[in-house]
Amino acid sequence: MSEVKLTAESRTEFGKGAARRLRRADKIPAVLYGHGTEPVHVALPGHATMLALKNSNALLTLDLGGRTQLALPKDVQRDPVRNIIEHVDLLLVRRGEKVTVEVRVHVTGKPAGDGLATSELNTISIEVEATAIPQSVEVSVEGVEPGTQIHAGQIPLPAGAVLAGDPDAIVLIVASAGEADTGDQGAPEGDVVEEPAGETAGEG
């Protein structure tokens, strides 16, 4: 994944009022932390940051007063109505350092016969170098027979990446079209799988 360069400005005003003033100036309040350092409060350029964060696990190169820092978005808070970014928590990383991230599973191909692929997990957790995070991992269902389950441990990963989650977790199920049509009828309610929220240092 390519790095996105952003210019960050130090900020000394905190609280909701200060955050609103920043957003009116097309800037986004953020906190940079990690590696045992004290949190650094910064302001990021609004439009450029919004574009950068459209890619999950975007690697950011921050120019902060002439000093360059690498960071990953840890938590992005958005306005639920206007869908604008209100605050970002950034995790400091170093070149060569390995990080654990969630990456999207991209399904390709067509199963055999009347098979239909159903996603059980949209992302998997991998450990990979911070500068080599893939945008997604690909799993092919080309020619896969109905009744097949594909587990996380079976998904090919980029060189240098290792699975950080449960290898037995079911990512995809290939069912016949008839089973897929009736599979939800009378099914017991299962646990809702939610992506764990990242740590947050708050808006202040």
trRosetta pair geometry for C-beta under 8 A, 3 or more apart (Angstrom, degrees):
i j d omega theta_ij theta_ji phi_ij phi_ji
1 55 7.2 157 -153 153 123 137
1 57 6.9 171 -13 108 175 99
1 58 7.3 -146 161 -126 135 42
1 59 5.8 132 102 4 113 110
1 131 7.9 -154 61 -180 80 40
1 132 7.3 133 20 -159 78 20
1 133 5.1 -27 13 72 133 77
1 134 6.7 172 -41 -115 99 18
1 135 6.1 128 -93 -53 108 78
2 59 7.7 -157 111 55 29 107
3 59 4.9 -67 -109 102 71 106
3 60 7.2 117 -165 -133 80 11
3 61 4.8 51 164 -24 126 112
3 70 7.6 -73 -130 -124 127 98
3 131 7.4 -29 -63 -134 107 87
4 48 7.8 166 168 167 115 94
4 52 4.2 157 130 -125 165 116
4 58 5.7 -10 13 177 131 115
4 59 7.0 143 17 81 77 55
4 60 5.5 -37 71 -109 91 62
4 61 6.9 -179 81 21 37 78
5 60 7.8 125 -106 -166 20 61
5 61 4.7 -30 -101 72 68 107
5 63 6.8 34 -174 -21 96 106
6 44 5.7 5 163 -150 139 101
6 45 6.2 -154 -156 29 96 99
6 48 5.8 158 -113 119 94 124
6 49 6.2 59 -124 -80 147 80
6 52 6.7 -66 -56 -28 123 160
6 60 5.7 -22 16 -163 118 109
6 61 7.2 149 22 75 65 53
6 62 5.6 -24 72 -107 90 66
6 63 7.2 -161 95 21 41 79
7 45 6.4 56 56 -26 84 116
7 62 7.7 110 -130 -160 15 61
7 63 4.9 -33 -111 65 65 107
8 30 7.4 -82 -133 62 117 128
8 32 7.5 47 -178 -40 164 138
8 42 4.2 2 179 179 115 140
8 43 6.9 148 -162 67 65 43
8 44 5.7 -29 -107 -91 80 71
8 62 4.5 9 -8 -167 127 111
8 63 6.6 164 22 69 74 47
8 64 4.6 -24 74 -87 109 87
8 69 8.0 -37 29 45 143 114
9 27 7.5 -40 39 -147 122 143
9 42 6.2 139 69 -163 39 78
9 43 4.6 -21 62 55 98 97
9 64 7.8 178 -86 -132 15 71
10 40 7.2 -74 -117 -179 87 98
10 41 7.1 75 -162 84 63 68
10 42 6.0 -54 -100 -106 36 71
10 43 7.9 3 87 12 8 83
10 64 6.9 88 -53 -167 82 101
10 65 6.7 9 -21 -40 112 120
11 14 7.7 124 125 -70 107 65
11 18 7.4 134 170 161 125 126
11 22 7.2 -15 -114 -88 151 136
11 29 6.8 -79 48 -124 164 87
11 41 5.0 -86 66 126 91 100
11 42 6.2 137 4 -135 94 17
11 43 4.9 94 -51 -31 124 99
12 41 7.6 134 -84 80 29 125
13 18 3.7 -174 131 -124 103 138
13 21 7.6 -10 105 56 144 134
14 18 5.6 150 132 47 1 148
14 19 7.9 20 -164 -43 43 88
14 41 6.8 -69 -86 -145 102 165
14 203 7.9 137 -169 123 85 70
14 204 4.4 52 178 -159 125 75
15 18 5.1 92 59 14 75 102
15 19 6.9 -138 101 -7 37 92
15 203 7.9 62 -145 113 14 104
15 204 6.3 25 -66 -110 45 87
16 19 5.6 -57 -146 37 32 112
16 20 6.3 33 156 -22 66 104
16 203 7.0 48 -84 115 62 144
17 20 5.8 -53 -150 33 30 110
17 21 6.6 30 153 -18 63 104
18 21 5.7 -53 -151 34 34 112
18 22 6.6 36 151 -21 65 103
18 29 7.5 89 116 -84 92 138
19 22 5.7 -52 -152 33 34 113
19 23 6.5 30 153 -17 66 105
19 29 4.8 -68 -121 -7 88 146
19 86 7.2 44 165 -179 128 84
19 87 6.9 -31 -144 -76 134 103
19 203 5.7 -24 -70 175 154 117
20 23 5.8 -56 -147 38 33 109
20 24 6.4 37 153 -22 66 104
21 24 5.7 -52 -150 33 32 113
21 25 6.6 21 153 -9 63 108
22 25 5.8 -68 -156 44 32 105
22 27 4.4 -85 -179 83 86 103
22 28 7.0 137 135 -96 117 7
22 29 5.3 110 71 -51 160 87
22 43 5.4 -141 -145 -126 128 122
23 26 7.5 40 -174 -84 38 19
23 27 6.8 -110 -82 65 29 55
23 28 6.9 51 -96 -97 76 52
23 29 7.7 -58 -49 -9 85 89
23 46 7.2 102 -140 -98 57 130
23 84 7.4 95 -158 135 124 136
23 86 7.1 -25 -83 -128 141 59
26 45 7.2 8 131 -165 92 63
26 46 3.9 -118 178 24 66 137
26 47 6.4 -6 -177 -23 117 88
27 43 4.4 18 165 176 130 113
27 44 6.5 148 -165 69 75 38
27 45 6.5 -52 -112 -110 71 30
27 46 5.5 -104 -79 -43 18 91
28 43 6.8 144 67 -162 39 62
28 44 4.6 -27 61 61 97 96
28 45 7.7 -1 15 84 92 16
28 46 5.4 129 -33 -102 91 65
28 49 5.2 -106 26 71 141 158
28 50 7.9 151 -46 -50 142 79
28 85 5.3 -1 -124 106 138 113
28 86 7.6 149 -145 164 91 10
28 87 7.1 171 178 -103 88 27
28 88 6.0 48 140 -1 124 110
29 41 7.3 -18 -165 -169 93 93
29 42 7.9 146 -158 86 48 42
29 43 6.1 -36 -97 -103 49 72
29 86 7.8 -14 46 156 97 55
29 87 5.4 -25 82 -113 94 81
29 88 7.7 170 97 27 48 70
29 203 6.4 66 99 -163 139 76
30 41 7.6 154 85 -157 47 50
30 42 5.1 -26 71 71 95 86
30 43 7.0 145 20 -108 85 21
30 44 5.2 41 -7 -16 134 113
30 87 6.8 154 -92 -167 48 60
30 88 4.2 -18 -111 68 103 92
30 89 7.1 176 -160 -84 75 21
30 90 5.7 39 170 -13 121 112
31 39 5.1 -9 -173 -172 109 119
31 40 7.1 145 -161 72 57 44
31 41 5.7 -26 -104 -101 74 62
31 42 7.5 152 -99 23 23 75
31 87 7.8 17 -2 180 92 102
31 88 7.7 -170 28 95 60 55
31 89 5.4 -15 62 -118 97 68
31 90 6.8 -176 88 28 45 77
31 201 4.3 -111 101 74 157 134
31 202 7.5 53 -19 61 154 55
32 39 6.8 143 71 -161 45 63
32 40 4.4 -22 62 62 102 99
32 41 7.9 -162 20 -72 77 16
32 42 5.8 32 -12 2 113 123
32 62 7.2 -111 -98 49 145 170
32 64 7.8 -91 13 -66 166 155
32 69 6.7 62 -171 118 147 155
32 71 6.0 -81 -132 -101 101 149
32 90 4.6 -22 -104 75 69 114
32 92 6.3 77 174 -59 91 92
33 37 6.7 -164 -150 77 56 85
33 38 7.8 -84 -120 140 89 24
33 39 4.3 -31 -80 -102 111 78
33 40 7.2 174 -70 18 59 67
33 89 7.3 -33 27 -167 106 91
33 90 7.4 132 21 78 59 62
33 91 6.9 -36 75 -112 66 51
33 92 6.7 -116 113 -6 21 100
33 201 5.8 126 -7 -60 145 149
34 37 6.7 11 73 34 43 98
34 71 7.9 163 17 -122 139 86
34 91 4.7 92 -63 -164 138 67
34 92 3.5 -162 65 40 120 89
34 93 7.2 -28 128 -55 162 49
35 92 5.2 -69 2 90 110 129
35 94 7.7 79 -79 -31 139 110
37 40 7.5 -11 128 -26 120 100
37 92 6.8 36 32 9 128 158
39 201 5.4 150 -118 -165 150 155
40 64 7.5 42 144 -164 146 161
41 204 7.9 -64 -103 140 136 50
42 62 7.4 41 146 -168 171 142
42 64 6.5 -77 -110 -113 138 119
44 48 7.6 -125 162 77 92 95
44 49 4.4 80 131 -69 125 142
44 88 6.7 -11 15 39 144 136
45 48 4.3 34 94 33 118 114
45 49 5.9 160 78 -20 59 93
46 49 6.1 -71 -149 37 18 106
46 50 6.3 17 161 -20 62 109
46 85 7.6 175 -148 59 75 108
47 50 5.7 -54 -148 34 30 113
47 51 6.5 27 155 -16 64 105
48 51 5.9 -56 -151 37 31 110
48 52 6.3 32 152 -21 65 108
49 52 5.6 -55 -146 36 33 113
49 53 6.1 20 161 -12 68 111
49 85 6.6 -113 115 68 113 158
49 88 7.0 -128 180 -21 133 154
50 53 6.3 -64 -143 42 25 102
50 54 7.3 45 151 -41 58 91
50 84 7.7 -52 -102 -147 128 67
50 85 5.8 -160 -93 0 83 124
51 54 6.0 -37 -164 0 36 116
52 55 6.9 -66 176 35 44 97
52 58 4.9 136 163 163 84 161
52 60 6.4 68 163 -94 148 100
53 58 5.8 -118 -98 16 43 141
53 73 5.9 77 -118 -54 104 162
53 76 5.9 131 -170 -108 143 151
53 85 6.7 88 56 -83 154 146
53 88 7.4 -129 -82 -107 148 133
54 58 8.0 71 51 -56 46 134
55 58 4.6 104 81 -76 97 97
55 135 6.3 -70 -159 -119 103 108
56 102 7.6 -68 165 90 135 84
56 103 7.3 156 104 -123 125 52
56 104 6.5 121 40 -27 147 106
56 135 7.1 116 55 -152 85 67
57 72 6.4 -18 -153 -152 63 113
57 73 7.5 -141 -109 47 24 90
57 101 5.0 65 -108 -175 131 148
57 102 7.8 -167 -55 65 116 56
57 103 6.8 -32 -6 -92 150 80
57 133 4.7 -122 146 143 133 147
57 135 7.5 -171 58 -113 109 46
58 72 7.5 155 76 -140 48 63
58 73 6.2 41 50 0 90 113
59 70 6.6 -14 -175 -164 96 100
59 71 7.9 148 -161 75 53 37
59 72 6.3 -34 -106 -90 58 79
59 93 7.7 -78 -135 60 95 138
59 130 6.5 122 -115 158 120 82
59 131 6.4 94 -142 -114 166 50
59 133 6.5 152 -47 29 109 117
60 70 7.2 145 81 -158 54 49
60 71 4.9 -27 67 67 105 86
60 72 7.2 165 17 -89 88 27
60 73 7.3 84 -14 -42 124 79
60 90 6.9 -66 54 -137 138 127
61 68 6.1 -12 -176 -163 94 105
61 69 7.6 156 -158 78 48 40
61 70 6.0 -25 -102 -99 64 67
62 68 6.9 147 77 -154 51 51
62 69 4.7 -19 61 62 105 90
62 70 7.6 178 16 -87 82 16
62 71 5.8 19 -12 10 122 119
62 90 7.6 68 -42 163 145 163
63 66 7.0 20 -174 -85 90 16
63 67 7.6 140 -159 67 49 35
63 68 6.0 -24 -98 -96 60 71
64 67 5.3 -36 73 67 82 88
64 68 7.7 149 23 -97 75 21
64 69 6.0 5 10 7 121 115
69 92 6.2 -63 -176 -124 114 94
70 92 7.1 91 79 -161 63 58
70 93 5.0 -72 112 73 106 81
70 94 6.6 137 53 -101 126 25
70 95 6.8 127 -11 -49 161 70
70 130 6.7 105 141 129 133 137
70 131 7.7 -50 -153 -74 151 92
71 90 4.0 23 169 173 138 115
71 91 6.1 147 -159 70 78 39
71 92 5.7 -43 -99 -95 84 41
71 93 6.4 145 -111 14 28 84
72 90 7.0 150 71 -158 32 68
72 91 5.0 -22 60 59 87 99
72 93 5.6 49 -12 -18 101 131
72 99 6.5 134 -4 166 159 171
72 101 7.4 -110 -175 -91 152 125
72 130 6.6 -122 -46 -149 122 105
72 133 7.9 92 -113 -21 128 159
73 76 5.6 11 176 -53 130 104
73 88 5.9 -67 -130 -163 98 110
73 89 7.4 98 -165 75 59 56
73 90 6.2 -46 -101 -103 45 68
73 91 7.8 42 133 14 4 85
74 89 4.5 -63 67 106 104 101
74 90 6.4 157 4 -121 94 13
74 91 4.4 97 -56 -31 118 106
74 198 4.2 172 160 170 73 142
74 199 6.0 -28 155 55 132 78
74 200 7.7 180 110 -85 106 51
75 88 7.3 163 86 -156 57 44
75 89 4.1 28 45 35 94 119
75 197 6.7 44 -117 175 113 83
75 198 3.8 -153 -67 76 86 113
75 199 6.6 -129 -30 76 127 36
75 200 4.6 -80 77 -86 167 87
76 85 6.1 -58 -171 -131 100 105
76 87 7.9 169 -155 88 40 52
76 88 5.4 -4 -110 -111 70 81
76 89 7.8 -127 -61 29 40 71
77 85 7.2 100 77 -163 53 62
77 86 4.8 -62 107 64 99 101
77 87 4.4 12 45 54 121 90
77 88 7.4 -145 23 -70 75 39
77 200 7.6 68 -51 -129 115 134
77 203 7.5 -71 50 -78 159 97
78 83 5.7 3 172 -150 125 46
78 84 6.6 163 -154 79 78 28
78 85 5.7 -48 -99 -99 76 47
78 86 6.3 153 -121 3 19 90
79 82 4.4 9 99 49 132 91
79 83 6.4 -82 75 -26 79 13
79 84 4.9 17 25 47 117 78
79 86 5.6 112 -46 -48 79 113
80 83 7.5 15 -162 -73 18 58
85 88 6.5 8 176 -52 124 100
86 203 7.4 -40 139 -109 102 120
87 203 4.9 -106 -87 -108 156 82
89 198 6.5 -171 73 116 128 122
89 199 6.8 -135 140 96 157 69
89 200 5.3 -150 -37 -127 149 57
89 201 5.3 140 -119 15 114 91
91 99 7.8 126 109 -133 135 137
93 97 5.3 -156 -170 71 83 131
93 99 6.0 -46 -115 -54 132 134
93 130 4.0 164 159 -132 145 163
94 97 4.3 93 60 -22 80 124
94 130 7.1 118 62 31 34 146
95 130 7.2 -119 -107 65 31 109
95 131 5.7 19 -129 -30 74 137
96 129 6.4 -47 -139 -140 22 115
96 130 8.0 -7 47 30 22 96
96 131 7.7 4 -38 13 36 118
97 129 7.0 119 75 -147 35 67
97 130 5.2 19 74 -9 87 121
98 127 5.4 38 168 172 117 95
98 128 6.5 180 -146 98 83 12
98 129 5.7 -57 -94 -86 64 47
98 130 7.2 -164 -117 -31 16 74
99 127 7.2 -172 92 -146 26 63
99 128 6.9 -31 59 65 68 60
99 129 7.7 59 15 -173 78 17
99 130 4.9 70 -4 -84 120 85
99 133 7.4 -32 66 -75 114 119
100 125 6.1 19 180 -179 98 103
100 126 7.2 -175 -145 94 60 31
100 127 5.0 -31 -92 -93 76 77
100 164 4.8 124 -137 -133 110 171
101 125 7.2 177 92 -145 27 64
101 126 6.5 -21 62 61 72 75
101 128 6.9 -58 31 39 107 102
101 133 5.8 16 44 -135 158 127
102 123 4.3 42 175 153 103 140
102 124 7.2 166 -148 83 66 21
102 125 5.5 -39 -93 -91 66 68
102 195 6.2 36 -119 -143 178 116
103 123 6.1 157 75 -154 27 90
103 124 6.4 -25 59 61 79 70
103 125 8.0 134 14 -110 73 22
103 126 5.8 -16 11 19 120 117
103 133 7.1 -170 -84 -178 118 89
103 134 5.8 51 -149 78 150 88
103 135 7.3 130 -153 139 102 19
103 136 5.9 162 165 -122 97 33
103 137 5.6 88 110 -14 125 94
104 122 6.4 -31 -139 156 74 82
104 123 5.5 -52 -95 -97 40 82
104 135 7.1 -19 38 147 110 64
104 136 4.3 -45 77 -110 93 96
104 137 7.6 177 86 24 47 64
105 119 6.9 159 83 -136 124 118
105 121 6.6 81 1 104 144 82
105 122 6.1 -159 35 -175 96 32
105 123 6.3 -168 -12 -100 85 25
105 124 6.0 75 -62 -11 108 97
105 136 6.8 150 -103 -168 9 96
105 137 5.9 -28 -111 68 60 88
105 139 6.1 -5 -170 7 102 116
105 155 7.0 -81 -125 -127 108 153
105 171 5.9 180 -122 -173 168 124
105 172 7.8 -155 146 -49 144 103
106 136 4.3 67 -23 145 113 142
106 137 6.9 178 23 82 83 34
106 138 4.9 -35 74 -101 101 69
106 139 7.4 154 76 22 50 66
107 117 5.8 179 -178 122 147 149
107 119 6.8 -131 -32 -75 139 106
107 138 7.9 152 -92 -156 18 61
107 139 5.8 -27 -107 71 64 88
107 140 7.8 131 -163 -106 55 24
107 141 6.2 9 -169 -8 102 114
107 172 6.6 125 -104 -98 126 140
108 138 6.0 7 -1 -167 118 107
108 139 7.4 168 26 83 76 38
108 140 5.0 -36 76 -105 93 73
108 141 7.4 169 81 21 41 71
108 142 7.1 -17 117 -39 81 100
109 140 4.3 75 -12 -165 139 81
109 141 4.8 -179 85 59 110 56
109 142 3.0 -103 -149 -53 133 77
109 143 7.3 -65 177 6 128 64
109 144 7.6 91 116 -2 131 100
110 115 7.9 132 164 74 63 98
110 141 7.1 -58 166 95 3 91
110 142 6.2 40 42 -116 52 61
110 143 7.8 58 84 -40 64 45
111 115 2.9 -89 116 96 133 128
111 116 6.8 -117 34 -47 136 13
111 117 5.9 157 -35 -48 120 89
111 141 5.0 -39 -68 148 82 109
111 142 7.7 -140 -83 -123 31 13
111 143 7.1 -70 -153 61 36 4
111 144 4.8 -60 -124 65 85 82
111 145 7.3 144 -174 -92 99 6
111 146 6.7 93 152 -65 137 65
111 148 7.9 -173 -135 39 121 121
111 174 4.8 155 -112 -151 147 127
112 115 5.5 59 60 1 53 131
112 143 5.1 41 -61 -160 95 45
112 144 6.3 -150 -1 75 90 27
112 145 5.1 -20 48 -92 131 53
112 146 7.2 -114 73 -17 86 71
113 145 7.4 44 15 -136 116 63
113 146 6.2 -69 69 -14 124 111
113 176 7.1 -34 112 -119 122 89
114 146 7.1 2 74 -53 69 139
114 176 5.3 49 87 -160 102 78
114 177 4.1 -76 159 -4 112 110
114 178 7.4 51 113 -10 141 79
115 141 7.6 -148 124 158 128 118
115 144 6.6 -154 139 89 164 77
115 145 6.8 -175 -70 -173 144 24
115 146 4.2 -157 -97 -67 94 83
115 174 4.8 10 -173 177 122 105
115 175 6.9 148 -147 79 69 24
115 176 6.2 -57 -93 -98 53 45
115 177 7.5 -119 -84 -40 8 71
116 146 8.0 33 22 -107 56 101
116 174 7.1 162 75 -153 32 60
116 175 5.9 -26 60 67 85 75
116 176 7.4 54 13 162 86 13
116 177 5.6 98 -23 -93 116 61
116 180 4.5 -16 61 -46 137 163
117 141 4.6 -136 -77 -40 138 176
117 144 7.6 69 -83 65 106 132
117 172 5.5 -16 -166 -168 100 119
117 173 7.5 151 -154 79 52 40
117 174 5.3 -27 -95 -97 68 78
118 172 6.9 145 73 -158 46 64
118 173 5.0 -18 60 62 99 90
118 174 7.7 171 17 -88 73 28
118 175 6.4 7 0 12 119 109
118 180 6.5 174 -51 -123 123 107
118 183 8.0 -87 -50 70 167 164
119 122 5.8 61 154 -81 139 65
119 171 7.2 -36 -149 164 70 65
119 172 5.9 -36 -106 -101 50 75
120 169 7.9 -165 106 161 122 82
120 170 4.8 23 59 110 162 92
120 171 5.9 -174 56 -169 95 14
120 172 6.5 -157 11 -79 89 21
120 173 6.2 75 -39 -13 113 97
121 124 6.3 79 127 -71 133 74
121 152 7.3 -8 58 -76 153 103
121 169 6.3 41 -31 144 152 118
121 170 7.3 150 -8 97 104 51
121 171 4.7 -69 48 -124 106 64
121 193 7.1 -65 -103 116 80 157
123 195 6.7 40 44 -100 138 118
124 137 6.6 -42 44 38 118 139
124 152 5.1 150 -129 -137 131 109
124 155 6.5 166 3 52 165 155
124 163 6.9 -47 158 -134 123 93
124 165 5.8 -132 -168 30 77 135
124 169 7.6 161 -120 80 96 132
124 171 6.5 -30 -66 -101 116 127
125 163 7.3 82 86 -171 67 62
125 164 4.2 -85 129 73 99 103
125 165 3.9 112 44 -41 105 104
126 137 7.4 120 -36 -46 145 137
126 157 6.1 158 -127 -136 138 129
126 161 4.9 12 171 -178 131 113
126 162 6.7 153 -161 78 80 34
126 163 5.9 -57 -108 -110 73 38
126 164 5.5 152 -133 0 14 97
126 165 7.9 -54 -60 1 45 89
127 161 6.8 158 78 -157 47 63
127 162 5.1 -14 56 61 99 88
127 163 7.8 18 14 96 82 9
127 164 4.6 113 -34 -68 88 112
128 132 5.7 -119 163 88 107 90
128 133 5.6 133 92 -98 128 60
128 134 7.3 -87 -176 1 175 81
128 158 7.0 49 -125 67 135 113
128 160 6.3 86 -142 115 79 92
128 161 4.0 -14 -90 -106 107 92
128 162 7.7 172 -69 22 65 56
129 132 4.3 50 68 26 102 107
129 133 7.7 -133 85 -47 53 64
129 160 6.0 -24 -5 148 106 135
130 133 6.7 -16 -159 -33 33 106
132 158 7.0 -156 154 117 107 141
132 160 6.1 24 100 85 154 140
132 161 7.6 -142 114 -58 110 97
134 137 6.2 92 93 -68 142 67
134 158 5.2 157 -47 -22 130 139
134 161 7.2 -52 -3 -51 113 157
137 155 5.6 74 136 156 132 124
137 156 7.2 -177 -173 82 104 60
137 157 6.2 -35 -124 -109 133 60
137 158 7.5 -125 -105 -21 90 84
138 156 7.2 -18 71 63 76 104
139 150 6.1 123 176 153 142 153
139 154 7.8 73 -131 105 119 90
139 155 5.0 -63 -81 -121 113 95
139 156 7.5 159 -95 24 64 79
139 171 6.9 126 -12 111 169 139
139 172 6.5 -171 111 -9 144 141
140 144 8.0 158 124 -32 67 114
141 144 4.5 -77 -166 20 69 130
141 150 7.4 -107 -93 -32 91 146
141 172 6.7 -124 -79 149 122 153
141 174 5.9 158 -156 -83 123 124
144 148 5.0 -110 172 55 106 154
144 150 7.6 -37 -143 -55 159 115
144 174 4.9 178 115 -37 116 169
145 148 5.5 111 70 -33 69 115
145 174 7.0 127 94 105 33 134
146 174 5.5 -129 -114 132 42 89
146 175 5.6 43 -155 -173 96 23
146 176 4.1 45 -156 -59 162 72
146 179 7.3 137 -176 27 125 132
147 174 7.0 -29 34 88 29 84
147 175 7.1 78 -62 -114 40 51
147 176 7.6 12 -39 -28 78 88
148 173 7.6 165 89 -156 50 47
148 174 4.5 13 56 44 92 115
149 170 5.3 -57 -169 -130 116 109
149 172 7.3 161 -159 88 48 56
149 173 5.4 -18 -107 -106 74 73
149 174 7.7 -150 -73 21 30 73
150 154 5.5 -120 -163 73 76 133
150 155 7.2 84 159 -65 110 84
150 170 7.4 100 70 -158 46 65
150 171 5.4 -58 101 63 91 97
150 172 4.1 11 46 55 115 100
150 173 7.7 -151 20 -71 75 31
150 174 7.5 66 -18 -18 101 97
151 154 5.1 96 60 0 73 104
151 167 6.3 57 142 155 117 60
151 168 5.5 -44 -154 -145 137 31
151 169 6.4 126 -158 68 79 41
151 170 6.0 -55 -100 -97 67 46
151 171 6.5 117 -153 4 18 91
152 155 6.0 -47 -162 10 41 115
152 163 6.0 126 142 -148 106 137
152 165 5.8 -70 166 86 167 110
152 166 6.4 104 38 88 141 59
152 167 5.5 -135 81 -138 94 34
152 168 7.3 -12 34 40 95 15
152 169 4.5 32 -14 60 123 95
152 170 8.0 -87 -25 -53 78 6
152 171 5.4 121 -74 -44 63 115
153 163 6.2 -107 -101 14 60 171
153 167 3.0 46 -62 -168 118 100
153 168 6.8 6 -4 -57 121 40
155 163 7.8 115 59 -87 98 120
155 171 6.5 25 -49 18 128 167
157 161 4.3 -128 162 90 117 110
157 162 6.9 137 99 -97 164 20
157 163 6.6 -147 -52 -54 147 76
158 161 4.8 68 62 5 80 125
163 167 5.8 98 106 -86 153 83
165 169 6.0 -29 135 6 118 144
166 169 4.2 104 81 -35 103 100
170 173 6.5 23 171 -57 124 92
175 179 4.2 -115 174 89 117 121
175 180 4.8 148 88 -59 119 84
175 183 6.6 34 141 -63 173 141
176 179 4.8 89 56 10 80 103
176 180 7.0 -148 91 -8 39 89
177 180 5.6 -56 -146 36 32 113
177 181 6.4 34 156 -24 65 105
178 181 5.9 -54 -150 30 30 111
178 182 6.7 -5 163 8 64 109
179 182 6.5 -77 -147 51 29 88
179 183 5.6 53 157 -63 69 102
180 183 5.6 -31 -135 -5 26 123
182 185 5.3 -47 -168 19 69 120
183 187 6.8 25 152 -57 61 136
184 187 5.4 -81 -153 10 39 127
187 190 7.8 -31 146 -25 109 98
197 200 7.4 -32 149 -26 111 109
